[in-house]
Amino acid sequence: MEEASINWMRRFSILEASACLLLILGVMGDHVSTQLVLSRPGTYEANPMAARLMELGLWLPLDLILLGMGLAIPYFVTRVDRRLRPLFLYPLIQGLLRLSMALWNLHLLLILRP
């Protein structure tokens, strides 16, 4: 019985780590690919909120704060109450969304190549 419990905990830890890694890769991929696309002539940021944050030089700092919170809150809350482990869906979903934005940006790079 105890071995099954340990295997379940190990599997969930892998899911937690995967969700966090996906969030980190998604944010990094989005930033790098956005900067690559914006370095091309005739391109602009279509998201007005992101464009304003970029103008103010706050896009990266704010994203790093949100990244840290997106990793820390589910981690610490689930250590207090194990029933809240589904909170790791947040970094998983946000990571998937950001990774999809990075893939879209890479698609744009392929279209815009000289």
FENPE-V982224 format. One record per backbone hydrogen bond with DSSP energy under -0.5 kcal/mol. CO is the residue of the C=O (numbers start at 1). NH is the residue of the N-H. Records with the same first field share a line. If there is no record, write none. Layout:
CO=NH + NH
This chain:
1=5
2=6
3=7
4=8
5=9
6=10
7=11
8=12
9=13
10=14
11=15
12=16
13=17
14=18
15=19
16=20
17=21
18=22
19=23
20=24
21=25
22=26
23=27
24=28
25=29
26=30
27=31
28=32
29=33
30=34
31=35
32=36
33=37
34=38
35=39
37=40
40=43
44=46
46=48
47=51
48=52
49=53
50=54
51=55
52=56
53=58 + 59
54=57
58=62
59=63
60=64
61=65
62=66
63=67
64=68
65=69
66=70
67=71
68=72
69=73
71=75
72=76
73=77
74=78
75=79
76=80
77=80 + 81
81=84
82=85
84=87
85=88
86=89
87=90 + 91
88=92
89=93
90=94
91=95
92=96
93=97
94=98
95=99
96=100
97=101
98=102
99=103
100=104
101=105
102=106
103=107
104=108
105=109
106=110
107=111
108=112
109=113
